[in-house]
Amino acid sequence: MYARRITGLTVAAVIISSSLLLAQTITINDDDRRPASRPSVKETPESKKAKADRDALAESLLNRAYSLTKQTSDTEKAYILSRLAEASVKTHPQKSKDWADEVFSVTGTLPNDMQRSQVEIATLQALSENDPDHALELLAKMETPRDRDGQPVPEMVSSVATMLFQRYWQKKGMDSLEGLATSARRMGETGSYPYMAMGMIIRQVKRKDPDKSKELMNEALTYFNRRQTNSAGNNQFAMFLRQNREDIPTPLLKDLLEKVVAQAVATKDESTSMVLATEKGVAAKLNSAASILLFQVMPMIRDLDPEWAKKLETQYQELRAAADFARSGEQRMMVTRGVGGAGGQPPRAMMEEMQAMEIDELSTRDPQRALKMNAELTDPSVRAASGARLAASLVNTDPEQAAELLKKAKEAIAETKDPVDKLRILVGLAQAQASMNDKAGFEATLQSGYSLGEEMFRKGLDKNPNAPIFSQPGFDAMSRLTMSSVRMDYTATMARIDAIRSPLLQALLLITAAEGLDPDARVRPRGMRIRIES
């Protein structure tokens, strides 16, 4: 997921693809401010001992997971190692670094495809939390992956560069510039100059040294003719222009816009669409990569040449509705690539899952609003699972409503025939039962969820062994189930994990269990979220 604030409009977009799914979350601030830290809790001798015991137990689970890599393929081993690097970042930073290095030793022998890059990106994100210098060194080892048709996918490397550059800057400030500029040049020589990453750095440098920022911007522009002119490359460059428009001479800005628009129009990419949505539904839709890029650059074009803007809106009529949407100040947008029905319309369930995530976030702050939003969900399984989780927040303030939501969830489990839907509801119910300390109900749900999840995962691997591991059916649900269960009943959870026959799945759930011992831990969302606040 990408979310960015640009020229007064907050744009939220989700990128989904059957072949391009990233397994990490990236949060970026486009200035020197850090998110407010959580209030510190005074430690006591008892709390210190409890934490030490949890950390020791987690370490034993991680080591056990590592031992299982001897029974897996190299592709599976790389993914397990990456998860180990993520899980040990805070508690065992040196082990995390060692496991990250081992990831790159293994991936160096694997095909240069997107699955390999996904693993490397997740590893670099974990490594950068403790050692952004080393992460930047390993970034140089990443190759631009190829998709199923053998075409390069440079945005994979560019996306992780955005996160790494920002963390490097946050650590070293102005002293980071030479290292960042060197990395950017190296990427630019291969045709994937990190325009999004350097655009953000340039904006921050400008606050401290305007002359240096102009120098960096001019150097970035020299890579314009070497860059990839696919939809991702064009969109990143358009963002770069928008970020730095005040410092680019008007004639040069117009010339660059004319060239990037011409390149976008000439690029035939109808697999990408953008849905501009409000809470009431779809307001407009852009049905090609060219239209999406035009939507991004139209504010600049209107400022520079109103007649050119009118001509483009006439030529691309869908831009009119999009322009009205932008002026309305609405803030919801979805981008899809190669999924769903005609024009890349995303599956309804994905839209509903997004709303369910919003409900989860609202459940403790505004449970009544969350309840209203839950009732508006149209997918029965998403509504039942979301409702079950919401019940845990309502049990003290509205026990009758909480009981009704749990009743509906149990009824939905009995009625649904789809294993995916059934498992989704089981996980929601288990999370609610764990929160409400319903041990008996939880253990029954846990048994059903693990049995169904393992069966789905095994069948998914048999059917599509080359799909990303984290996208296999049942995996995400079992991870969420494990995160809840290890806190509720450690012994029962370990018994379930011990019974799993797949070394791959067993190792991954051991890692999740280790993470779950931390009471503040959450299952990492699948998909990439980049939040840029200007």
C-alpha positions as a Python dict, from the first residue, in 0.01 Angstrom:
ca = {
    (1, 'M'): (0, 0, 0),
    (2, 'Y'): (126, 345, -83),
    (3, 'A'): (-6, 654, 91),
    (4, 'R'): (130, 997, 20),
    (5, 'R'): (40, 1360, 79),
    (6, 'I'): (93, 1570, -231),
    (7, 'T'): (-10, 1929, -305),
    (8, 'G'): (-273, 1926, -36),
    (9, 'L'): (-433, 1597, -142),
    (10, 'T'): (-379, 1281, 58),
    (11, 'V'): (-368, 985, -178),
    (12, 'A'): (-408, 631, -47),
    (13, 'A'): (-345, 351, -291),
    (14, 'V'): (-320, -24, -268),
    (15, 'I'): (-112, -217, -520),
    (16, 'I'): (-222, -576, -554),
    (17, 'S'): (-104, -835, -799),
    (18, 'S'): (-115, -1210, -826),
    (19, 'S'): (259, -1200, -891),
    (20, 'L'): (366, -885, -707),
    (21, 'L'): (296, -903, -337),
    (22, 'L'): (539, -754, -90),
    (23, 'A'): (569, -884, 260),
    (24, 'Q'): (653, -588, 472),
    (25, 'T'): (541, -253, 598),
    (26, 'I'): (743, 61, 542),
    (27, 'T'): (669, 390, 715),
    (28, 'I'): (850, 700, 602),
    (29, 'N'): (843, 1060, 720),
    (30, 'D'): (938, 1321, 463),
    (31, 'D'): (1107, 1537, 725),
    (32, 'D'): (1326, 1503, 1030),
    (33, 'R'): (1038, 1447, 1269),
    (34, 'R'): (998, 1104, 1423),
    (35, 'P'): (665, 955, 1524),
    (36, 'A'): (583, 1027, 1885),
    (37, 'S'): (716, 750, 2105),
    (38, 'R'): (486, 554, 2329),
    (39, 'P'): (481, 656, 2695),
    (40, 'S'): (745, 462, 2884),
    (41, 'V'): (632, 221, 3150),
    (42, 'K'): (843, 205, 3463),
    (43, 'E'): (1022, -127, 3486),
    (44, 'T'): (1021, -330, 3803),
    (45, 'P'): (1241, -626, 3898),
    (46, 'E'): (942, -851, 3828),
    (47, 'S'): (874, -703, 3485),
    (48, 'K'): (1242, -724, 3391),
    (49, 'K'): (1252, -1091, 3488),
    (50, 'A'): (931, -1163, 3297),
    (51, 'K'): (1073, -997, 2987),
    (52, 'A'): (1402, -1186, 3021),
    (53, 'D'): (1211, -1513, 3049),
    (54, 'R'): (1000, -1427, 2740),
    (55, 'D'): (1310, -1333, 2542),
    (56, 'A'): (1485, -1656, 2635),
    (57, 'L'): (1182, -1862, 2539),
    (58, 'A'): (1149, -1671, 2211),
    (59, 'E'): (1517, -1732, 2133),
    (60, 'S'): (1471, -2106, 2180),
    (61, 'L'): (1176, -2101, 1937),
    (62, 'L'): (1377, -1905, 1679),
    (63, 'N'): (1671, -2146, 1708),
    (64, 'R'): (1435, -2438, 1665),
    (65, 'A'): (1290, -2276, 1354),
    (66, 'Y'): (1641, -2226, 1216),
    (67, 'S'): (1724, -2594, 1268),
    (68, 'L'): (1429, -2684, 1042),
    (69, 'T'): (1590, -2507, 743),
    (70, 'K'): (1798, -2822, 694),
    (71, 'Q'): (1477, -2992, 580),
    (72, 'T'): (1363, -2725, 332),
    (73, 'S'): (1451, -2612, -20),
    (74, 'D'): (1674, -2307, -73),
    (75, 'T'): (1374, -2093, -166),
    (76, 'E'): (1198, -2194, 155),
    (77, 'K'): (1518, -2153, 357),
    (78, 'A'): (1563, -1797, 231),
    (79, 'Y'): (1212, -1704, 338),
    (80, 'I'): (1254, -1864, 683),
    (81, 'L'): (1586, -1682, 730),
    (82, 'S'): (1425, -1354, 633),
    (83, 'R'): (1150, -1404, 890),
    (84, 'L'): (1414, -1493, 1150),
    (85, 'A'): (1597, -1169, 1074),
    (86, 'E'): (1271, -977, 1121),
    (87, 'A'): (1173, -1153, 1442),
    (88, 'S'): (1510, -1104, 1615),
    (89, 'V'): (1565, -736, 1529),
    (90, 'K'): (1489, -600, 1877),
    (91, 'T'): (1598, -883, 2102),
    (92, 'H'): (1901, -1026, 1923),
    (93, 'P'): (2038, -767, 1677),
    (94, 'Q'): (2360, -954, 1600),
    (95, 'K'): (2170, -1274, 1521),
    (96, 'S'): (1934, -1070, 1304),
    (97, 'K'): (2230, -934, 1110),
    (98, 'D'): (2386, -1281, 1073),
    (99, 'W'): (2059, -1425, 945),
    (100, 'A'): (2023, -1131, 703),
    (101, 'D'): (2369, -1202, 561),
    (102, 'E'): (2277, -1569, 525),
    (103, 'V'): (1964, -1469, 332),
    (104, 'F'): (2176, -1300, 66),
    (105, 'S'): (2413, -1599, 56),
    (106, 'V'): (2117, -1823, -25),
    (107, 'T'): (1931, -1590, -263),
    (108, 'G'): (2247, -1541, -468),
    (109, 'T'): (2191, -1895, -600),
    (110, 'L'): (1818, -1851, -670),
    (111, 'P'): (1649, -1735, -992),
    (112, 'N'): (1633, -1358, -1027),
    (113, 'D'): (1256, -1336, -991),
    (114, 'M'): (1016, -1131, -783),
    (115, 'Q'): (987, -1391, -507),
    (116, 'R'): (1361, -1363, -447),
    (117, 'S'): (1337, -983, -440),
    (118, 'Q'): (1045, -994, -198),
    (119, 'V'): (1257, -1194, 47),
    (120, 'E'): (1555, -962, 5),
    (121, 'I'): (1342, -651, 53),
    (122, 'A'): (1191, -782, 377),
    (123, 'T'): (1541, -871, 497),
    (124, 'L'): (1681, -527, 420),
    (125, 'Q'): (1395, -362, 602),
    (126, 'A'): (1469, -568, 913),
    (127, 'L'): (1844, -509, 889),
    (128, 'S'): (1802, -133, 845),
    (129, 'E'): (1641, -102, 1188),
    (130, 'N'): (1976, -179, 1353),
    (131, 'D'): (2237, -129, 1082),
    (132, 'P'): (2126, 92, 789),
    (133, 'D'): (2490, 116, 673),
    (134, 'H'): (2510, -259, 618),
    (135, 'A'): (2162, -263, 465),
    (136, 'L'): (2277, -5, 209),
    (137, 'E'): (2577, -228, 130),
    (138, 'L'): (2350, -529, 72),
    (139, 'L'): (2118, -318, -144),
    (140, 'A'): (2401, -309, -398),
    (141, 'K'): (2372, -689, -424),
    (142, 'M'): (2007, -675, -525),
    (143, 'E'): (1942, -732, -892),
    (144, 'T'): (1642, -588, -1073),
    (145, 'P'): (1400, -882, -1076),
    (146, 'R'): (1223, -1017, -1383),
    (147, 'D'): (855, -1092, -1403),
    (148, 'R'): (700, -1405, -1553),
    (149, 'D'): (746, -1265, -1902),
    (150, 'G'): (1111, -1186, -1841),
    (151, 'Q'): (1055, -810, -1816),
    (152, 'P'): (1246, -607, -1551),
    (153, 'V'): (1053, -484, -1248),
    (154, 'P'): (1266, -192, -1125),
    (155, 'E'): (1006, -58, -880),
    (156, 'M'): (1084, -350, -648),
    (157, 'V'): (1436, -219, -586),
    (158, 'S'): (1328, 144, -594),
    (159, 'S'): (1069, 86, -323),
    (160, 'V'): (1313, -63, -75),
    (161, 'A'): (1563, 211, -163),
    (162, 'T'): (1306, 467, -47),
    (163, 'M'): (1293, 310, 297),
    (164, 'L'): (1669, 252, 327),
    (165, 'F'): (1761, 603, 213),
    (166, 'Q'): (1522, 754, 466),
    (167, 'R'): (1657, 549, 756),
    (168, 'Y'): (2015, 626, 653),
    (169, 'W'): (1928, 996, 647),
    (170, 'Q'): (1759, 976, 987),
    (171, 'K'): (2073, 819, 1131),
    (172, 'K'): (2339, 1041, 974),
    (173, 'G'): (2164, 1353, 846),
    (174, 'M'): (2379, 1564, 612),
    (175, 'D'): (2672, 1326, 661),
    (176, 'S'): (2472, 1063, 472),
    (177, 'L'): (2465, 1249, 140),
    (178, 'E'): (2779, 1108, -20),
    (179, 'G'): (2679, 750, 54),
    (180, 'L'): (2322, 804, -67),
    (181, 'A'): (2430, 986, -381),
    (182, 'T'): (2675, 705, -462),
    (183, 'S'): (2404, 441, -421),
    (184, 'A'): (2164, 645, -634),
    (185, 'R'): (2420, 682, -912),
    (186, 'R'): (2489, 308, -907),
    (187, 'M'): (2116, 238, -945),
    (188, 'G'): (2085, 505, -1213),
    (189, 'E'): (2352, 337, -1423),
    (190, 'T'): (2128, 30, -1448),
    (191, 'G'): (1824, 237, -1552),
    (192, 'S'): (1642, 240, -1219),
    (193, 'Y'): (1744, 570, -1059),
    (194, 'P'): (1560, 591, -722),
    (195, 'Y'): (1362, 906, -796),
    (196, 'M'): (1113, 859, -513),
    (197, 'A'): (1389, 799, -259),
    (198, 'M'): (1611, 1086, -372),
    (199, 'G'): (1316, 1320, -416),
    (200, 'M'): (1243, 1291, -46),
    (201, 'I'): (1609, 1334, 51),
    (202, 'I'): (1640, 1644, -168),
    (203, 'R'): (1338, 1803, -1),
    (204, 'Q'): (1495, 1747, 340),
    (205, 'V'): (1838, 1869, 232),
    (206, 'K'): (1675, 2187, 99),
    (207, 'R'): (1579, 2288, 454),
    (208, 'K'): (1945, 2278, 554),
    (209, 'D'): (2140, 2357, 237),
    (210, 'P'): (1937, 2483, -66),
    (211, 'D'): (2242, 2491, -293),
    (212, 'K'): (2326, 2127, -218),
    (213, 'S'): (1965, 2025, -282),
    (214, 'K'): (1975, 2188, -628),
    (215, 'E'): (2300, 2007, -701),
    (216, 'L'): (2143, 1673, -609),
    (217, 'M'): (1830, 1751, -810),
    (218, 'N'): (2026, 1843, -1122),
    (219, 'E'): (2229, 1522, -1093),
    (220, 'A'): (1906, 1321, -1064),
    (221, 'L'): (1769, 1481, -1380),
    (222, 'T'): (2074, 1365, -1577),
    (223, 'Y'): (1942, 1007, -1545),
    (224, 'F'): (1609, 1093, -1709),
    (225, 'N'): (1698, 939, -2046),
    (226, 'R'): (1842, 624, -1887),
    (227, 'R'): (1547, 543, -1664),
    (228, 'Q'): (1289, 272, -1727),
    (229, 'T'): (994, 419, -1918),
    (230, 'N'): (742, 167, -1792),
    (231, 'S'): (444, 279, -1584),
    (232, 'A'): (627, 250, -1252),
    (233, 'G'): (929, 444, -1375),
    (234, 'N'): (711, 718, -1523),
    (235, 'N'): (505, 751, -1207),
    (236, 'Q'): (811, 776, -985),
    (237, 'F'): (957, 1044, -1207),
    (238, 'A'): (627, 1233, -1207),
    (239, 'M'): (633, 1228, -827),
    (240, 'F'): (989, 1358, -833),
    (241, 'L'): (886, 1650, -1054),
    (242, 'R'): (596, 1731, -828),
    (243, 'Q'): (815, 1723, -517),
    (244, 'N'): (1072, 1959, -670),
    (245, 'R'): (867, 2170, -909),
    (246, 'E'): (952, 2495, -729),
    (247, 'D'): (1323, 2448, -801),
    (248, 'I'): (1298, 2336, -1165),
    (249, 'P'): (1299, 2621, -1421),
    (250, 'T'): (961, 2648, -1593),
    (251, 'P'): (1087, 2577, -1949),
    (252, 'L'): (1273, 2266, -1829),
    (253, 'L'): (976, 2148, -1623),
    (254, 'K'): (744, 2178, -1922),
    (255, 'D'): (991, 1998, -2148),
    (256, 'L'): (1023, 1710, -1900),
    (257, 'L'): (646, 1688, -1858),
    (258, 'E'): (594, 1676, -2234),
    (259, 'K'): (846, 1394, -2264),
    (260, 'V'): (714, 1186, -1975),
    (261, 'V'): (354, 1227, -2095),
    (262, 'A'): (453, 1120, -2447),
    (263, 'Q'): (638, 818, -2309),
    (264, 'A'): (344, 723, -2087),
    (265, 'V'): (95, 746, -2374),
    (266, 'A'): (324, 536, -2593),
    (267, 'T'): (356, 268, -2323),
    (268, 'K'): (80, 14, -2367),
    (269, 'D'): (-14, -92, -2017),
    (270, 'E'): (-382, -169, -1975),
    (271, 'S'): (-326, -406, -1683),
    (272, 'T'): (-330, -121, -1434),
    (273, 'S'): (-634, 72, -1322),
    (274, 'M'): (-709, 324, -1051),
    (275, 'V'): (-1040, 341, -867),
    (276, 'L'): (-1115, 674, -701),
    (277, 'A'): (-1360, 594, -426),
    (278, 'T'): (-1556, 763, -153),
    (279, 'E'): (-1737, 605, 139),
    (280, 'K'): (-2045, 601, -84),
    (281, 'G'): (-1875, 408, -363),
    (282, 'V'): (-1668, 456, -678),
    (283, 'A'): (-1646, 819, -797),
    (284, 'A'): (-1419, 771, -1100),
    (285, 'K'): (-1193, 517, -1260),
    (286, 'L'): (-877, 543, -1468),
    (287, 'N'): (-828, 242, -1693),
    (288, 'S'): (-466, 260, -1801),
    (289, 'A'): (-119, 345, -1674),
    (290, 'A'): (-115, 650, -1903),
    (291, 'S'): (-434, 789, -1750),
    (292, 'I'): (-300, 734, -1398),
    (293, 'L'): (17, 925, -1479),
    (294, 'L'): (-182, 1207, -1641),
    (295, 'F'): (-396, 1231, -1328),
    (296, 'Q'): (-79, 1277, -1124),
    (297, 'V'): (74, 1550, -1341),
    (298, 'M'): (-241, 1741, -1440),
    (299, 'P'): (-209, 1999, -1158),
    (300, 'M'): (135, 2096, -1289),
    (301, 'I'): (17, 2098, -1650),
    (302, 'R'): (-277, 2324, -1563),
    (303, 'D'): (-41, 2569, -1397),
    (304, 'L'): (205, 2567, -1685),
    (305, 'D'): (-26, 2547, -1986),
    (306, 'P'): (-406, 2554, -1930),
    (307, 'E'): (-474, 2493, -2299),
    (308, 'W'): (-265, 2179, -2299),
    (309, 'A'): (-454, 2061, -1991),
    (310, 'K'): (-790, 2116, -2162),
    (311, 'K'): (-671, 1925, -2467),
    (312, 'L'): (-565, 1629, -2254),
    (313, 'E'): (-895, 1624, -2065),
    (314, 'T'): (-1077, 1621, -2398),
    (315, 'Q'): (-858, 1343, -2528),
    (316, 'Y'): (-888, 1139, -2207),
    (317, 'Q'): (-1244, 1195, -2092),
    (318, 'E'): (-1205, 985, -1779),
    (319, 'L'): (-965, 1253, -1654),
    (320, 'R'): (-1257, 1493, -1610),
    (321, 'A'): (-1425, 1280, -1345),
    (322, 'A'): (-1087, 1219, -1182),
    (323, 'A'): (-1016, 1592, -1175),
    (324, 'D'): (-1352, 1660, -1010),
    (325, 'F'): (-1269, 1392, -752),
    (326, 'A'): (-931, 1552, -678),
    (327, 'R'): (-1085, 1895, -632),
    (328, 'S'): (-1347, 1750, -395),
    (329, 'G'): (-1076, 1667, -140),
    (330, 'E'): (-1174, 1297, -110),
    (331, 'Q'): (-891, 1083, 16),
    (332, 'R'): (-953, 723, -85),
    (333, 'M'): (-798, 566, -388),
    (334, 'M'): (-719, 216, -504),
    (335, 'V'): (-470, 109, -769),
    (336, 'T'): (-484, -246, -898),
    (337, 'R'): (-254, -437, -1128),
    (338, 'G'): (-369, -741, -1317),
    (339, 'V'): (-636, -861, -1075),
    (340, 'G'): (-1010, -880, -1064),
    (341, 'G'): (-1239, -841, -1357),
    (342, 'A'): (-1240, -612, -1656),
    (343, 'G'): (-1011, -317, -1630),
    (344, 'G'): (-840, -459, -1323),
    (345, 'Q'): (-1130, -395, -1087),
    (346, 'P'): (-1016, -532, -750),
    (347, 'P'): (-1204, -821, -597),
    (348, 'R'): (-1483, -709, -367),
    (349, 'A'): (-1328, -901, -80),
    (350, 'M'): (-1012, -690, -96),
    (351, 'M'): (-1212, -368, -66),
    (352, 'E'): (-1400, -521, 225),
    (353, 'E'): (-1079, -636, 394),
    (354, 'M'): (-951, -279, 377),
    (355, 'Q'): (-1263, -159, 554),
    (356, 'A'): (-1228, -437, 811),
    (357, 'M'): (-879, -309, 890),
    (358, 'E'): (-1027, 35, 952),
    (359, 'I'): (-1285, -123, 1183),
    (360, 'D'): (-1011, -296, 1382),
    (361, 'E'): (-834, 37, 1428),
    (362, 'L'): (-1158, 206, 1538),
    (363, 'S'): (-1279, -70, 1771),
    (364, 'T'): (-1115, 67, 2086),
    (365, 'R'): (-1138, 439, 2003),
    (366, 'D'): (-1491, 456, 1865),
    (367, 'P'): (-1666, 117, 1897),
    (368, 'Q'): (-2007, 252, 1793),
    (369, 'R'): (-1873, 388, 1467),
    (370, 'A'): (-1685, 60, 1415),
    (371, 'L'): (-2011, -126, 1474),
    (372, 'K'): (-2187, 83, 1212),
    (373, 'M'): (-1909, 25, 958),
    (374, 'N'): (-1914, -349, 1031),
    (375, 'A'): (-2286, -365, 955),
    (376, 'E'): (-2217, -206, 616),
    (377, 'L'): (-1980, -484, 505),
    (378, 'T'): (-2142, -693, 235),
    (379, 'D'): (-1909, -995, 235),
    (380, 'P'): (-2059, -1233, 497),
    (381, 'S'): (-1728, -1389, 600),
    (382, 'V'): (-1543, -1058, 632),
    (383, 'R'): (-1836, -912, 827),
    (384, 'A'): (-1852, -1213, 1061),
    (385, 'A'): (-1476, -1218, 1127),
    (386, 'S'): (-1462, -842, 1177),
    (387, 'G'): (-1768, -857, 1402),
    (388, 'A'): (-1613, -1126, 1619),
    (389, 'R'): (-1301, -917, 1674),
    (390, 'L'): (-1518, -615, 1746),
    (391, 'A'): (-1709, -814, 2009),
    (392, 'A'): (-1398, -824, 2227),
    (393, 'S'): (-1399, -442, 2243),
    (394, 'L'): (-1770, -430, 2328),
    (395, 'V'): (-1786, -704, 2591),
    (396, 'N'): (-1758, -462, 2885),
    (397, 'T'): (-1955, -166, 2747),
    (398, 'D'): (-2222, -351, 2549),
    (399, 'P'): (-2224, -721, 2644),
    (400, 'E'): (-2551, -793, 2462),
    (401, 'Q'): (-2416, -659, 2135),
    (402, 'A'): (-2089, -849, 2186),
    (403, 'A'): (-2281, -1172, 2242),
    (404, 'E'): (-2486, -1112, 1927),
    (405, 'L'): (-2173, -1058, 1718),
    (406, 'L'): (-2017, -1380, 1848),
    (407, 'K'): (-2340, -1570, 1782),
    (408, 'K'): (-2344, -1443, 1422),
    (409, 'A'): (-1981, -1546, 1375),
    (410, 'K'): (-2052, -1902, 1494),
    (411, 'E'): (-2357, -1922, 1268),
    (412, 'A'): (-2150, -1803, 972),
    (413, 'I'): (-1890, -2074, 1036),
    (414, 'A'): (-2160, -2339, 1023),
    (415, 'E'): (-2318, -2195, 708),
    (416, 'T'): (-2015, -2122, 489),
    (417, 'K'): (-1880, -2389, 257),
    (418, 'D'): (-1569, -2203, 140),
    (419, 'P'): (-1261, -2307, 344),
    (420, 'V'): (-1106, -1960, 304),
    (421, 'D'): (-1416, -1794, 444),
    (422, 'K'): (-1448, -2050, 723),
    (423, 'L'): (-1087, -2004, 832),
    (424, 'R'): (-1118, -1625, 819),
    (425, 'I'): (-1413, -1639, 1061),
    (426, 'L'): (-1244, -1896, 1285),
    (427, 'V'): (-944, -1666, 1326),
    (428, 'G'): (-1167, -1369, 1410),
    (429, 'L'): (-1357, -1579, 1663),
    (430, 'A'): (-1035, -1710, 1820),
    (431, 'Q'): (-897, -1357, 1856),
    (432, 'A'): (-1217, -1252, 2030),
    (433, 'Q'): (-1219, -1554, 2261),
    (434, 'A'): (-854, -1492, 2352),
    (435, 'S'): (-926, -1128, 2433),
    (436, 'M'): (-1227, -1231, 2643),
    (437, 'N'): (-1031, -1508, 2821),
    (438, 'D'): (-1276, -1775, 2703),
    (439, 'K'): (-1025, -2060, 2729),
    (440, 'A'): (-1261, -2349, 2654),
    (441, 'G'): (-1413, -2185, 2349),
    (442, 'F'): (-1070, -2073, 2234),
    (443, 'E'): (-916, -2422, 2248),
    (444, 'A'): (-1197, -2566, 2036),
    (445, 'T'): (-1161, -2288, 1781),
    (446, 'L'): (-782, -2328, 1782),
    (447, 'Q'): (-807, -2698, 1698),
    (448, 'S'): (-1049, -2635, 1412),
    (449, 'G'): (-844, -2345, 1277),
    (450, 'Y'): (-511, -2530, 1278),
    (451, 'S'): (-656, -2840, 1113),
    (452, 'L'): (-823, -2641, 837),
    (453, 'G'): (-529, -2403, 790),
    (454, 'E'): (-269, -2677, 753),
    (455, 'E'): (-485, -2860, 499),
    (456, 'M'): (-531, -2541, 295),
    (457, 'F'): (-158, -2462, 307),
    (458, 'R'): (-60, -2813, 195),
    (459, 'K'): (-307, -2809, -95),
    (460, 'G'): (-192, -2460, -196),
    (461, 'L'): (172, -2570, -214),
    (462, 'D'): (78, -2878, -416),
    (463, 'K'): (-124, -2668, -659),
    (464, 'N'): (113, -2371, -694),
    (465, 'P'): (455, -2446, -542),
    (466, 'N'): (617, -2138, -701),
    (467, 'A'): (377, -1884, -550),
    (468, 'P'): (515, -1659, -273),
    (469, 'I'): (507, -1854, 52),
    (470, 'F'): (322, -1587, 245),
    (471, 'S'): (47, -1585, -19),
    (472, 'Q'): (-28, -1956, 16),
    (473, 'P'): (-383, -2029, 137),
    (474, 'G'): (-413, -2050, 511),
    (475, 'F'): (-71, -1905, 594),
    (476, 'D'): (-173, -1555, 698),
    (477, 'A'): (-472, -1686, 892),
    (478, 'M'): (-261, -1941, 1080),
    (479, 'S'): (-8, -1669, 1164),
    (480, 'R'): (-282, -1456, 1318),
    (481, 'L'): (-418, -1756, 1501),
    (482, 'T'): (-75, -1840, 1642),
    (483, 'M'): (-14, -1481, 1753),
    (484, 'S'): (-333, -1492, 1961),
    (485, 'S'): (-301, -1850, 2085),
    (486, 'V'): (57, -1835, 2215),
    (487, 'R'): (-49, -1566, 2461),
    (488, 'M'): (-367, -1743, 2562),
    (489, 'D'): (-230, -2097, 2602),
    (490, 'Y'): (138, -2154, 2524),
    (491, 'T'): (127, -2529, 2589),
    (492, 'A'): (-175, -2588, 2363),
    (493, 'T'): (-18, -2377, 2089),
    (494, 'M'): (310, -2568, 2099),
    (495, 'A'): (120, -2895, 2083),
    (496, 'R'): (-56, -2778, 1766),
    (497, 'I'): (269, -2658, 1608),
    (498, 'D'): (449, -2981, 1699),
    (499, 'A'): (181, -3176, 1513),
    (500, 'I'): (236, -2989, 1186),
    (501, 'R'): (399, -3212, 927),
    (502, 'S'): (544, -2946, 696),
    (503, 'P'): (892, -2829, 814),
    (504, 'L'): (833, -2501, 628),
    (505, 'L'): (501, -2423, 795),
    (506, 'Q'): (622, -2546, 1132),
    (507, 'A'): (928, -2319, 1119),
    (508, 'L'): (725, -2014, 1019),
    (509, 'L'): (469, -2066, 1295),
    (510, 'L'): (748, -2114, 1551),
    (511, 'I'): (877, -1772, 1447),
    (512, 'T'): (532, -1621, 1478),
    (513, 'A'): (495, -1780, 1821),
    (514, 'A'): (827, -1629, 1927),
    (515, 'E'): (707, -1286, 1813),
    (516, 'G'): (372, -1337, 1983),
    (517, 'L'): (536, -1377, 2324),
    (518, 'D'): (589, -1001, 2312),
    (519, 'P'): (254, -861, 2431),
    (520, 'D'): (292, -558, 2203),
    (521, 'A'): (365, -758, 1887),
    (522, 'R'): (124, -768, 1593),
    (523, 'V'): (112, -983, 1282),
    (524, 'R'): (287, -794, 1003),
    (525, 'P'): (40, -686, 733),
    (526, 'R'): (91, -848, 394),
    (527, 'G'): (148, -584, 132),
    (528, 'M'): (369, -280, 131),
    (529, 'R'): (259, 41, 296),
    (530, 'I'): (462, 352, 230),
    (531, 'R'): (336, 658, 414),
    (532, 'I'): (504, 981, 311),
    (533, 'E'): (412, 1292, 508),
    (534, 'S'): (536, 1616, 358),
}
